[in-house]
Amino acid sequence: MTLTFKSNLSDLVDRRQCIADWMHACRTATLALFDGMDHETFCRQPHSDFSPVGWHLGHIAYTEALWLLQHSAGDRPLFPEYHRLFAQDGMPKGDRVKLPPLSEVCDYLKAVRAKVFDYLQIAPLDQQERLWRWILQHESQHCETVALILELQKKRPELSRSQSNLKPQTSSMVCIPAGYFEQGNESLDALDNERPVHQVYLETYCIDRTPVTHQAYRSFIQSNGYQDVRWWSSEGWQWLQKNPVTHPLYWREDPTYANHPVCGVSYYEAEAYARFVGKRLPTESEWEKAASWNSQAGTRSLYAWGDQFPDATRCNYGHEWSTTTPVDRYPANLAGCYDLLGNVWEWTATWFDRYAEFESYPYPGYSQVYFDGEHRVLKGGSWATRPWAMRCAFRNWYYPHMRQMLSGFRCVSDANPECLSATVIKDSVL
């Protein structure tokens, strides 16, 4: 699905067709999430921080019409009666439970999309292509939120305490050599917070080959890690006292999940586990260098495996399995790390903030309002992430106390002699 964009008419036709194909594929996957859904599920708000799934569906149509039809084509608003309901700032999340039937919202999406595709035939893509790709990513991101809201509505098994006094289980690590690398992304797909590409210098460090698994995390649980203040930051311990959890939100007791990544942990839980095993969480730069940088060639890649568009042979994404998969199911990248893209989002120790020379797009509220020193960066994507919103430079962000996302983590260590002696470096199996 890689295109070479040129200025001649033939390539312009190809670009329009590619965008149409992507938007059609994305919408087909969106509607599949709602297939057979009852009205109660459509309108339910299982958590106060998230709107009902039905609101997200309507918001997708509203945003597409707002930016492509009203702002770009100059059309009058479609279905103005929906504007307050489905606008981002239209009403509080708790008031968004009073929704039209699913069939009516689908009619709304269909009507908007028909006019959008008509406009696509004449839209000045040389000026607008970034916006069309942003719309595609916007839908993808909201559908991942739909997926996690549906996960919240599922019942989870209680934690078994049949084992005790387990020794910490740690992942083998790979060594990332010191030096500069290029962080960020400036492609047409790049969101405002990914820009610009810039050079970052890092000392040598070691990073886990895989995200932390159920088997490894169980040692933290069974060693009373949730009750031991030694492993927690002061903020994390305060959070834990107010929220006395004892295992990740999407914990699986099924032994077949032993080699799957833990899913549904807050930043505080990830941080505590890292301290428990004598490591720490990676910075965003450390994570991104391990994922994208070829130190020998001095080049970065768009994805962990190169610049080829994601597919089912490379990672777990886009509801391919609708759950996590073993952390070593897919090939390792050039650095020898597995599962850097897809499966679960991974917490980093970095606060979400602007890069130098940041310019907001398409409006300040998309990223800029979250540069508040209260959100941590997550990287990599999950099993529900669509390909248009998944790349090494992509930056997700959440409050550190949030654990409802499809989030896990991996750890790093500074390059001390003990770390280096334990490092396992494996050739790429691509």
Salt bridges, closest charged atoms under 4 A:
GLU40 OE2 - ARG44 NH2 2.94
ASP49 OD2 - HIS47 ND1 3.78
GLU64 OE1 - ARG27 NH2 3.14
GLU64 OE2 - ARG113 NE 2.86
ASP126 OD1 - ARG15 NH2 3.06
GLU129 OE1 - ARG15 NH2 2.91
GLU129 OE2 - ARG133 NH2 3.18
GLU139 OE1 - ARG27 NH2 2.91
GLU139 OE1 - ARG113 NH2 3.66
GLU151 OE2 - LYS154 NZ 2.74
GLU151 OE1 - ARG156 NH2 2.48
GLU182 OE1 - ARG300 NE 3.06
ASP189 OD1 - ARG133 NH1 2.89
GLU194 OE2 - ARG391 NH2 2.70
ASP208 OD1 - LYS279 NZ 2.78
ASP228 OD2 - ARG230 NH2 2.69
GLU253 OE1 - ARG218 NH2 3.48
GLU269 OE2 - ARG403 NH2 2.97
GLU271 OE2 - ARG275 NH2 3.88
GLU284 OE2 - LYS379 NZ 3.26
GLU284 OE2 - ARG395 NE 2.86
GLU286 OE2 - ARG280 NH2 2.90
GLU288 OE1 - LYS379 NZ 2.89
ASP311 OD2 - ARG314 NE 3.27
GLU346 OE1 - ARG410 NE 2.75
ASP372 OD1 - HIS375 ND1 2.86
ASP414 OD1 - ARG280 NH2 2.75
